[in-house]
Amino acid sequence: MDSLTQIVLGAAVGEAALGRKVGNKALLWGAIAGTIPDLDVIYIKLIGGDAIDEIVLHRGFSHSILFAFLMAPILGWLVKWLYRKKPEADLKGWTTLFFWSIFTHPLLDSLTTYGTQLFLPFSDYRVSIASVFVVDLFYTLPFLLSVIGVSMLSRTNSKRRILNYVGIGLSSFYLLVGLINKYLASQVFEQDLAKEPQKMELVFTGVTPLNIVLWYGVAESDDAFHVGYYSFFDENKNVEWVAFEKHHELLDGLENEYGIERLKWFSDQLYVVSQQGPDTLNLYTMKFGRTKFASENPEDSFAFYMRVIENPDGTLRYESVRDVESIDMKKQLSLLFSRALGKELY
């Protein structure tokens, strides 16, 4: 999730753990702890990481369960030492605050499409439930207002704890509804695919930006992936599928390359390839859905993808492409919300 959401979540969890003892210090340290896992982006920059390092290391070990267990007692001890002249909480209390504020960060991230390597270093499996988008104001804003309200009340005020749990409860309920909606949308996709004359299997269901109403399904056939949308405001449950040819043969001879193997891993094997030039391929991760609604080919449908370039010496170079300038944001948001409300776009 975005940084603001993780700060708010960390603050609320910190308040729940230690607010009655240390007041707004719990909000502060909880918010700090909630941002710690994402400091991996600084590490990637420091080591001069390339595009492959970014997808491998981001949401890597700092987002694992083990990391929370290791860091919590260290940070708990440091903060206890910092407040040694006025010890309002003991080591157990501070350790509990840091553990839950850090641990809830990757748990929330695992509900997004990007995925989180929760089980490192024992397994690099990415938990990617895709039931909430990385930025969702409907999730964050009520939670944020709750935390702001908590910060304005004294730690002895009984309403402070109630308000904090209201914020946690509302945000958790929103996530629960997202999980339920994903299941229901998947059922719609499965039922529609059963009517398709071409054999297609649903392989992924994800949520579109800023809502939990409009969902996309990714179906696989022998030579293509197909993307279709369903909104809970649609008048019927007929899904229109748009096909994207796989062209996996373009990677023939490159299967043993580390970067290619990691791209496939990151994509959960759900990817299509296109030829950009004689020495350049574009690889599109299908589980992220289409960035643009009004196009039916990879080059115009996805603003975020990986470019694979063969150097003169035969080695490969990778570039992460974020073609944001090509997106008419106002138009795409308008199309997004129109489609979420059940309107056809074509």
VMD Tcl script that draws the C-alpha trace (Angstrom):
set ca {
  {0.00 0.00 0.00}
  {1.03 3.65 -0.27}
  {3.18 5.28 2.42}
  {0.36 7.34 3.96}
  {-1.79 4.25 4.47}
  {1.06 2.35 6.10}
  {1.78 5.29 8.41}
  {-1.87 5.44 9.45}
  {-2.05 1.69 10.00}
  {1.18 1.67 12.01}
  {-0.03 4.56 14.15}
  {-3.37 2.90 14.88}
  {-1.71 -0.40 15.77}
  {0.81 1.42 17.98}
  {-2.04 3.16 19.75}
  {-3.83 -0.14 20.32}
  {-0.65 -1.66 21.76}
  {0.54 1.12 24.05}
  {-1.66 4.22 23.75}
  {-3.04 4.11 27.29}
  {0.47 4.13 28.73}
  {2.41 6.52 26.49}
  {-0.28 8.52 24.67}
  {0.72 10.10 21.37}
  {4.19 8.55 21.57}
  {2.45 5.30 20.61}
  {1.02 6.95 17.51}
  {4.41 8.41 16.61}
  {6.47 5.26 17.02}
  {3.77 3.12 15.47}
  {3.77 5.38 12.40}
  {7.58 5.18 12.19}
  {7.50 1.40 12.52}
  {4.84 1.22 9.82}
  {7.22 2.83 7.32}
  {10.31 0.74 8.17}
  {9.66 -2.19 5.77}
  {9.52 0.19 2.79}
  {13.02 1.48 3.56}
  {14.14 -1.37 1.31}
  {13.82 1.10 -1.58}
  {16.67 3.12 -0.06}
  {18.79 -0.02 0.21}
  {18.15 -0.79 -3.47}
  {19.33 2.70 -4.42}
  {22.43 2.45 -2.21}
  {23.59 -0.77 -3.85}
  {22.87 0.64 -7.31}
  {20.21 -1.97 -7.97}
  {18.89 -2.46 -11.48}
  {15.34 -3.12 -12.64}
  {15.54 -6.80 -11.69}
  {16.84 -5.95 -8.20}
  {13.86 -3.65 -7.75}
  {11.29 -6.41 -8.26}
  {13.30 -9.00 -6.31}
  {14.33 -6.90 -3.31}
  {11.33 -4.60 -2.89}
  {8.83 -6.24 -0.57}
  {11.52 -8.78 0.13}
  {13.14 -9.61 3.48}
  {12.05 -6.34 5.14}
  {8.48 -7.47 4.48}
  {8.92 -10.95 5.90}
  {7.52 -12.41 9.11}
  {11.05 -13.10 10.35}
  {12.06 -9.45 9.91}
  {9.30 -8.33 12.28}
  {10.43 -10.84 14.90}
  {14.08 -9.74 14.59}
  {13.56 -5.98 14.51}
  {10.86 -5.60 17.18}
  {13.04 -6.38 20.25}
  {15.94 -4.31 18.90}
  {13.78 -1.24 18.29}
  {11.88 -1.86 21.51}
  {15.13 -1.80 23.48}
  {16.34 1.36 21.72}
  {13.15 3.29 22.43}
  {13.03 2.06 26.02}
  {16.60 3.34 26.40}
  {15.62 6.65 24.78}
  {12.94 7.18 27.42}
  {15.02 5.74 30.26}
  {14.69 8.90 32.36}
  {10.90 8.66 32.19}
  {10.02 4.98 31.68}
  {6.31 4.92 30.88}
  {6.43 1.46 29.30}
  {8.64 -1.58 29.68}
  {10.63 -3.51 27.07}
  {7.77 -5.95 26.48}
  {5.37 -3.10 25.75}
  {7.66 -1.35 23.27}
  {8.58 -4.65 21.61}
  {4.89 -5.48 21.20}
  {4.25 -2.09 19.62}
  {7.06 -2.46 17.10}
  {6.24 -6.06 16.24}
  {2.61 -5.42 15.36}
  {3.26 -2.07 13.66}
  {5.92 -3.67 11.45}
  {4.14 -6.99 10.91}
  {0.81 -5.47 9.82}
  {2.62 -3.59 7.03}
  {3.47 -6.70 4.94}
  {0.14 -8.29 5.87}
  {-1.66 -5.37 4.28}
  {0.71 -5.37 1.30}
  {-0.03 -9.06 0.73}
  {-3.61 -8.10 -0.09}
  {-2.41 -6.08 -3.10}
  {-1.52 -7.35 -6.57}
  {2.23 -6.64 -6.31}
  {2.73 -9.36 -3.75}
  {4.88 -9.75 -0.64}
  {7.59 -12.28 0.17}
  {6.30 -13.05 3.64}
  {8.25 -16.27 4.11}
  {11.80 -15.19 3.30}
  {14.45 -16.47 3.73}
  {12.77 -19.88 3.69}
  {10.69 -19.30 0.55}
  {10.47 -16.54 -2.06}
  {6.79 -17.24 -2.69}
  {4.93 -13.97 -3.21}
  {1.63 -13.70 -1.35}
  {-0.54 -11.71 -3.75}
  {-4.25 -11.79 -2.91}
  {-5.16 -8.76 -5.05}
  {-8.29 -7.79 -3.12}
  {-7.37 -4.13 -2.56}
  {-5.52 -1.65 -4.76}
  {-2.23 -0.10 -3.60}
  {-3.99 3.27 -3.26}
  {-7.59 3.30 -2.08}
  {-8.96 6.48 -0.53}
  {-12.09 4.66 0.63}
  {-9.83 2.57 2.83}
  {-7.38 5.26 3.94}
  {-9.43 8.41 4.56}
  {-11.79 7.11 7.30}
  {-8.80 5.46 8.96}
  {-6.78 8.70 8.75}
  {-9.59 10.78 10.25}
  {-9.85 8.30 13.09}
  {-6.13 8.54 13.88}
  {-6.23 12.34 13.74}
  {-9.17 12.32 16.15}
  {-7.31 9.96 18.51}
  {-4.28 12.28 18.56}
  {-6.47 15.13 19.84}
  {-7.69 13.22 22.90}
  {-5.77 12.67 26.12}
  {-4.52 9.18 26.79}
  {-6.82 8.89 29.80}
  {-9.91 9.72 27.74}
  {-11.93 6.52 27.22}
  {-13.18 7.85 23.87}
  {-9.62 7.70 22.54}
  {-9.45 3.91 22.60}
  {-12.99 3.59 21.23}
  {-12.25 5.92 18.32}
  {-9.05 4.05 17.50}
  {-10.86 0.72 17.39}
  {-13.60 2.26 15.25}
  {-10.92 3.20 12.71}
  {-9.34 -0.25 12.84}
  {-12.77 -1.87 12.61}
  {-13.89 0.18 9.60}
  {-10.65 -0.43 7.72}
  {-10.73 -4.14 8.50}
  {-14.36 -4.37 7.40}
  {-13.46 -2.70 4.10}
  {-10.72 -5.28 3.53}
  {-13.14 -8.09 4.37}
  {-15.67 -6.77 1.85}
  {-12.86 -6.67 -0.71}
  {-12.09 -10.34 -0.11}
  {-15.77 -11.26 -0.42}
  {-16.15 -9.19 -3.59}
  {-13.12 -10.87 -5.13}
  {-14.66 -14.28 -4.51}
  {-17.99 -13.22 -6.00}
  {-16.34 -11.61 -9.04}
  {-14.29 -14.76 -9.60}
  {-17.51 -16.76 -9.62}
  {-18.92 -14.49 -12.32}
  {-15.78 -14.90 -14.44}
  {-15.85 -18.69 -14.01}
  {-19.51 -18.89 -15.01}
  {-18.94 -16.72 -18.09}
  {-15.91 -18.73 -19.19}
  {-17.97 -21.90 -19.00}
  {-20.06 -20.48 -21.86}
  {-17.08 -19.56 -24.05}
  {-16.61 -21.77 -27.13}
  {-12.83 -21.39 -26.80}
  {-11.31 -23.29 -23.89}
  {-10.18 -20.64 -21.41}
  {-9.28 -21.02 -17.74}
  {-9.48 -18.27 -15.14}
  {-6.00 -17.82 -13.68}
  {-6.25 -14.49 -11.83}
  {-8.78 -12.04 -10.44}
  {-7.72 -8.56 -9.40}
  {-9.21 -5.27 -8.30}
  {-9.06 -2.05 -10.32}
  {-7.72 1.23 -8.87}
  {-9.46 3.17 -6.11}
  {-12.43 0.84 -5.52}
  {-13.58 -2.68 -4.68}
  {-16.53 -2.66 -7.11}
  {-14.87 -3.15 -10.50}
  {-12.79 -6.32 -10.97}
  {-10.79 -7.80 -13.80}
  {-10.23 -11.43 -14.61}
  {-7.30 -12.93 -16.48}
  {-8.08 -16.12 -18.38}
  {-5.60 -18.32 -20.21}
  {-5.94 -20.24 -23.45}
  {-3.23 -22.08 -25.36}
  {-1.79 -19.06 -27.15}
  {-3.18 -16.03 -25.32}
  {-4.24 -14.38 -22.11}
  {-7.65 -12.75 -22.02}
  {-8.69 -9.84 -19.82}
  {-12.31 -9.12 -18.92}
  {-14.06 -6.77 -16.50}
  {-17.03 -7.13 -14.20}
  {-18.63 -4.49 -11.99}
  {-21.21 -5.20 -9.31}
  {-23.26 -2.45 -10.98}
  {-23.36 -4.28 -14.33}
  {-26.88 -5.02 -15.56}
  {-25.84 -8.51 -16.66}
  {-23.00 -10.91 -15.99}
  {-21.77 -11.25 -19.54}
  {-18.03 -10.56 -19.68}
  {-16.29 -9.23 -22.77}
  {-12.80 -10.75 -23.02}
  {-9.92 -9.03 -24.84}
  {-7.14 -11.37 -26.03}
  {-3.41 -10.69 -25.82}
  {-1.21 -13.17 -27.68}
  {1.47 -14.71 -25.44}
  {4.34 -14.87 -27.94}
  {6.43 -16.77 -25.40}
  {8.48 -18.13 -28.28}
  {10.25 -14.76 -28.38}
  {12.06 -15.82 -25.21}
  {13.38 -19.05 -26.73}
  {17.02 -19.46 -25.78}
  {16.73 -17.03 -22.86}
  {15.00 -19.33 -20.37}
  {18.11 -19.78 -18.20}
  {18.86 -16.08 -17.88}
  {18.50 -14.94 -14.26}
  {16.61 -11.78 -15.18}
  {14.14 -13.62 -17.41}
  {13.56 -16.26 -14.74}
  {12.87 -13.55 -12.13}
  {10.48 -11.73 -14.46}
  {8.51 -14.93 -14.95}
  {8.53 -15.50 -11.18}
  {7.37 -11.95 -10.52}
  {4.59 -12.35 -13.08}
  {3.44 -15.69 -11.66}
  {4.02 -16.98 -15.21}
  {1.22 -14.67 -16.42}
  {2.98 -12.59 -19.05}
  {2.96 -11.72 -22.72}
  {5.91 -10.67 -24.86}
  {6.11 -8.34 -27.84}
  {8.95 -7.47 -30.20}
  {9.94 -3.83 -29.76}
  {12.95 -3.91 -32.09}
  {15.60 -6.28 -33.44}
  {17.33 -6.45 -30.05}
  {14.49 -5.39 -27.74}
  {11.54 -7.21 -26.20}
  {8.76 -5.92 -23.99}
  {7.40 -8.17 -21.26}
  {3.96 -7.35 -19.83}
  {2.75 -8.77 -16.52}
  {-0.89 -9.70 -17.05}
  {-1.82 -9.93 -13.37}
  {-1.62 -6.12 -13.13}
  {-4.49 -5.76 -15.58}
  {-4.74 -3.11 -18.26}
  {-3.56 0.41 -17.50}
  {-5.61 1.84 -20.35}
  {-9.18 0.82 -21.07}
  {-9.58 1.89 -24.68}
  {-6.97 -0.29 -26.37}
  {-6.61 -3.93 -27.36}
  {-2.88 -4.40 -27.91}
  {-0.09 -4.64 -25.32}
  {1.86 -1.57 -26.44}
  {-1.18 0.66 -25.92}
  {-2.84 -1.20 -23.04}
  {-0.05 -1.28 -20.46}
  {1.90 1.73 -19.27}
  {4.05 -0.32 -16.90}
  {6.19 -3.15 -18.23}
  {9.76 -4.46 -18.46}
  {11.97 -3.91 -21.46}
  {14.62 -6.57 -22.21}
  {17.50 -5.31 -24.36}
  {20.28 -7.45 -25.81}
  {23.67 -5.73 -25.63}
  {26.23 -6.08 -28.46}
  {28.15 -8.62 -26.37}
  {25.07 -10.83 -26.01}
  {24.29 -9.95 -22.39}
  {20.87 -8.64 -21.42}
  {19.90 -5.29 -19.95}
  {16.57 -4.62 -18.25}
  {14.64 -1.38 -18.07}
  {11.51 -0.83 -16.01}
  {9.20 1.28 -18.15}
  {6.68 3.57 -16.52}
  {5.12 5.34 -19.45}
  {3.01 7.64 -17.28}
  {3.17 10.49 -19.79}
  {1.20 8.40 -22.27}
  {-1.73 8.17 -19.87}
  {-4.45 10.78 -20.09}
  {-5.17 10.52 -16.38}
  {-8.39 12.50 -16.47}
  {-9.73 10.39 -19.33}
  {-8.67 7.08 -17.80}
  {-10.15 7.93 -14.38}
  {-13.37 8.93 -16.10}
  {-13.42 5.62 -17.99}
  {-12.58 3.73 -14.80}
  {-15.43 5.16 -12.77}
  {-17.87 4.96 -15.67}
  {-17.05 1.28 -16.02}
  {-17.26 0.77 -12.25}
  {-20.78 2.20 -12.38}
  {-21.75 -0.42 -14.95}
  {-21.43 1.58 -18.15}
  {-20.02 -0.04 -21.29}
  {-16.95 1.66 -22.75}
  {-17.08 0.40 -26.36}
}
mol new
graphics top color blue
foreach p $ca { graphics top sphere $p radius 0.5 }
foreach p [lrange $ca 0 end-1] q [lrange $ca 1 end] { graphics top cylinder $p $q radius 0.2 }
display resetview
